[in-house]
Amino acid sequence: MAVGECVFCSIVQGQVEASTVYEDDTVVAFMDHQPVTPGHVLVIPRAHAAGLEDLEPALGVPMWAAAHRLARALRRSDLRCEGVNLFLADGEAAFQEVFHVHLHVFPRYAGDDFRIEADWRVRERSELEASAAAVRAGLTALTPP
């Protein structure tokens, strides 16, 4: 994908303004311009990967390490932070809007507006076992790393 086609690649290249909080040779972290709460940071790999399927594990590990460090930093900052969410949307059905894999790191506190609505009821063991079997089949279908 050419720079200019992906806003996050353009941020990495310095062609689009961003409020960067962390960067190294592999990842860049910057403030989300539509934050869930003040302190909402996005962590992205420098190399373009549209989603998790395209993300090499060697790039994913530093993303998660940076997110962990940023979560710890949020708890030590002057921002209101009683908890932290790490959120990664992979695919349109999961509400991914920018197709350059990115990990959201944002502070949480009592009374904030972030919600994920779902059917949180406890499931029958047979349903859980069927889902587990489907996931195991997916693991078997993966090519070795």
Phi, psi and chi 1 to 4 in degrees:
 res  aa     phi    psi   chi1   chi2   chi3   chi4
   1 MET       -  133.5  174.6  169.3  -75.6      -
   2 ALA   -78.5  146.1      -      -      -      -
   3 VAL   -58.7  141.0  171.9      -      -      -
   4 GLY   102.9  -29.1      -      -      -      -
   5 GLU   -82.2  -26.2  -67.1  179.1   30.3      -
   6 CYS  -121.1  118.9  171.3      -      -      -
   7 VAL   -61.1  -35.2   67.0      -      -      -
   8 PHE   -70.9  -36.6  -71.4  174.2      -      -
   9 CYS   -63.4  -37.8  -73.4      -      -      -
  10 SER   -65.3  -35.4  -64.6      -      -      -
  11 ILE   -65.1  -46.2  -72.5  170.6      -      -
  12 VAL   -56.9  -40.0  167.6      -      -      -
  13 GLN   -80.7   -3.0  -63.9  -62.2  -41.4      -
  14 GLY    78.2   16.3      -      -      -      -
  15 GLN   -92.2  -15.0  -63.1  173.3  -18.2      -
  16 VAL  -127.4  135.4  170.7      -      -      -
  17 GLU   -67.4  139.6 -171.0  175.0   53.8      -
  18 ALA  -149.8  153.4      -      -      -      -
  19 SER   -94.5   88.2  -61.9      -      -      -
  20 THR   -75.9  136.2  -57.4      -      -      -
  21 VAL  -113.6  -20.6  -64.2      -      -      -
  22 TYR  -159.5  143.6  174.7   80.0      -      -
  23 GLU  -157.3  149.3   60.1 -176.1  -47.7      -
  24 ASP  -144.2 -163.2   61.4   25.8      -      -
  25 ASP   -68.7  -18.5  -67.2  -19.3      -      -
  26 THR  -112.1  -36.8  -50.8      -      -      -
  27 VAL  -130.5  160.6  -58.2      -      -      -
  28 VAL  -132.9  138.9  176.9      -      -      -
  29 ALA  -125.4  133.0      -      -      -      -
  30 PHE  -146.8  163.7   51.4   90.5      -      -
  31 MET   -71.4  135.1  -56.1  -48.9  -63.9      -
  32 ASP   -69.4  132.9 -169.5  -49.1      -      -
  33 HIS   -80.1   -5.7   73.8  -80.5      -      -
  34 GLN  -127.0   67.7  -67.0  179.2  -62.1      -
  35 PRO   -67.7  142.5   26.0  -33.3      -      -
  36 VAL   -67.0  -45.0  169.2      -      -      -
  37 THR  -141.1  159.6   56.9      -      -      -
  38 PRO   -58.2  130.4  -25.5   35.6      -      -
  39 GLY   104.0    1.7      -      -      -      -
  40 HIS   -65.8  116.0 -176.1  162.4      -      -
  41 VAL  -114.6  145.5  177.9      -      -      -
  42 LEU  -109.9  134.5  -59.0  177.3      -      -
  43 VAL  -113.9  124.8 -179.0      -      -      -
  44 ILE  -130.2  152.7   66.6  168.0      -      -
  45 PRO   -76.4  147.3   27.6  -32.5      -      -
  46 ARG   -62.9  -39.3  -73.6 -176.0  176.6  -84.9
  47 ALA   -78.6  137.8      -      -      -      -
  48 HIS   -68.1  131.4 -176.3   81.6      -      -
  49 ALA  -145.0  121.3      -      -      -      -
  50 ALA   -63.8  -40.3      -      -      -      -
  51 GLY  -154.3 -172.6      -      -      -      -
  52 LEU   -59.9  -36.2  -76.7  175.2      -      -
  53 GLU   -59.4  -31.0 -171.7   73.6   18.5      -
  54 ASP   -93.2   -8.7  -51.7  -52.4      -      -
  55 LEU   -85.6  119.3 -176.6   66.3      -      -
  56 GLU   -68.8  137.8  -66.1  -65.3  -34.0      -
  57 PRO   -53.8  -32.7  -28.1   36.0      -      -
  58 ALA   -65.1  -19.6      -      -      -      -
  59 LEU   -96.0  -30.2  -64.4  177.3      -      -
  60 GLY   -68.9  -38.6      -      -      -      -
  61 VAL   -60.1  -48.9  169.7      -      -      -
  62 PRO   -65.9  -28.6  -10.6   15.5      -      -
  63 MET   -61.8  -48.6  -89.3 -177.2   64.3      -
  64 TRP   -68.1  -35.5  -74.6   92.7      -      -
  65 ALA   -64.8  -42.7      -      -      -      -
  66 ALA   -65.0  -41.3      -      -      -      -
  67 ALA   -61.8  -41.1      -      -      -      -
  68 HIS   -61.5  -45.6  178.2 -122.5      -      -
  69 ARG   -62.9  -42.3 -176.5  168.7  173.0   81.9
  70 LEU   -66.9  -37.6  -71.2  162.2      -      -
  71 ALA   -60.8  -42.4      -      -      -      -
  72 ARG   -65.4  -38.2  -67.3  176.8   62.8 -136.1
  73 ALA   -65.2  -40.7      -      -      -      -
  74 LEU   -58.7  -40.3  -75.3  168.0      -      -
  75 ARG   -66.4  -23.4  -72.3 -174.3  174.1  -86.8
  76 ARG   -99.3   -2.9  -71.5  161.4  177.1   78.2
  77 SER   -81.6  176.6   75.1      -      -      -
  78 ASP   -83.0   -1.8  -70.6  -24.0      -      -
  79 LEU   -75.9  152.6  -64.5  166.6      -      -
  80 ARG   -68.8  121.9 -172.3  169.4  178.8 -169.1
  81 CYS  -154.6  100.3 -177.2      -      -      -
  82 GLU  -100.7   -9.5  -62.0  165.9    9.0      -
  83 GLY  -168.1  173.5      -      -      -      -
  84 VAL  -138.9  137.9  175.6      -      -      -
  85 ASN  -107.5  139.2  -90.2  134.2      -      -
  86 LEU  -109.6  127.0  -60.1 -179.4      -      -
  87 PHE  -139.0  127.9 -177.6   82.1      -      -
  88 LEU  -128.8  119.7 -167.3  146.6      -      -
  89 ALA   -97.5  120.7      -      -      -      -
  90 ASP  -116.1   98.6 -177.7   39.8      -      -
  91 GLY   103.6  157.3      -      -      -      -
  92 GLU   -58.9  -40.3 -166.5  171.4  -21.4      -
  93 ALA   -65.0  -22.3      -      -      -      -
  94 ALA   -94.3    9.2      -      -      -      -
  95 PHE    75.9   24.1  -54.4  111.2      -      -
  96 GLN   -70.3  129.6 -176.6  177.9    5.0      -
  97 GLU  -110.2  -33.4  -66.5  176.7  -11.2      -
  98 VAL  -109.7  121.7  177.0      -      -      -
  99 PHE   -91.4   60.2  -70.3   89.0      -      -
 100 HIS  -137.8  114.0 -178.5  127.6      -      -
 101 VAL   -48.3  135.8   68.4      -      -      -
 102 HIS  -151.9  146.5   53.3  -72.5      -      -
 103 LEU  -111.7  121.3 -176.9   56.0      -      -
 104 HIS   -83.0  134.4  -63.0 -102.8      -      -
 105 VAL  -127.8  114.3 -177.5      -      -      -
 106 PHE  -143.1  143.0   53.8   94.9      -      -
 107 PRO   -70.6  147.6   16.1  -18.2      -      -
 108 ARG  -122.9  152.5  -61.4  -62.1  -53.1  -85.3
 109 TYR  -155.8  157.1   49.2   85.3      -      -
 110 ALA   -55.3  128.9      -      -      -      -
 111 GLY    89.4   -1.1      -      -      -      -
 112 ASP   -68.7  169.4   68.6   32.3      -      -
 113 ASP   -93.6   -2.4  -67.7  -26.8      -      -
 114 PHE   -73.9  129.7 -176.4   74.3      -      -
 115 ARG  -142.4  145.3  -59.8  -72.9  178.4  -88.5
 116 ILE  -120.4  112.4  -64.3  177.9      -      -
 117 GLU   -88.3  133.4  -61.3  -61.9  -33.5      -
 118 ALA  -158.8  172.0      -      -      -      -
 119 ASP   -90.6   93.4 -179.9    2.0      -      -
 120 TRP   -87.5   16.6  -63.6  105.2      -      -
 121 ARG   -68.6  152.7   66.2 -173.0  157.3   89.4
 122 VAL   -68.4  135.6  174.1      -      -      -
 123 ARG   -98.1  155.7  -54.4  -59.6  171.9  155.2
 124 GLU   -66.6  147.6  -65.1  -66.1  -34.6      -
 125 ARG   -56.3  -40.1  179.0   62.3   45.9 -153.2
 126 SER   -61.3  -38.6   60.0      -      -      -
 127 GLU   -67.2  -41.6 -177.4  179.9  -14.0      -
 128 LEU   -64.1  -40.8  -62.6  172.6      -      -
 129 GLU   -66.0  -38.6  -72.6  -61.4  -30.4      -
 130 ALA   -64.3  -41.8      -      -      -      -
 131 SER   -65.3  -40.7  -66.1      -      -      -
 132 ALA   -61.6  -41.2      -      -      -      -
 133 ALA   -63.5  -40.1      -      -      -      -
 134 ALA   -64.2  -41.2      -      -      -      -
 135 VAL   -66.3  -42.5  173.1      -      -      -
 136 ARG   -60.6  -39.2  -73.4 -169.6  -61.9  -90.1
 137 ALA   -63.8  -39.3      -      -      -      -
 138 GLY   -63.5  -40.1      -      -      -      -
 139 LEU   -61.9  -41.5  -75.1  168.2      -      -
 140 THR   -63.4  -33.9  -59.2      -      -      -
 141 ALA   -74.4  -16.9      -      -      -      -
 142 LEU   -68.4  145.0  -70.9  174.7      -      -
 143 THR   -76.4  148.2   56.1      -      -      -
 144 PRO   -57.6  148.4  -18.1   26.9      -      -
 145 PRO   -61.2      -    6.8   -8.5      -      -
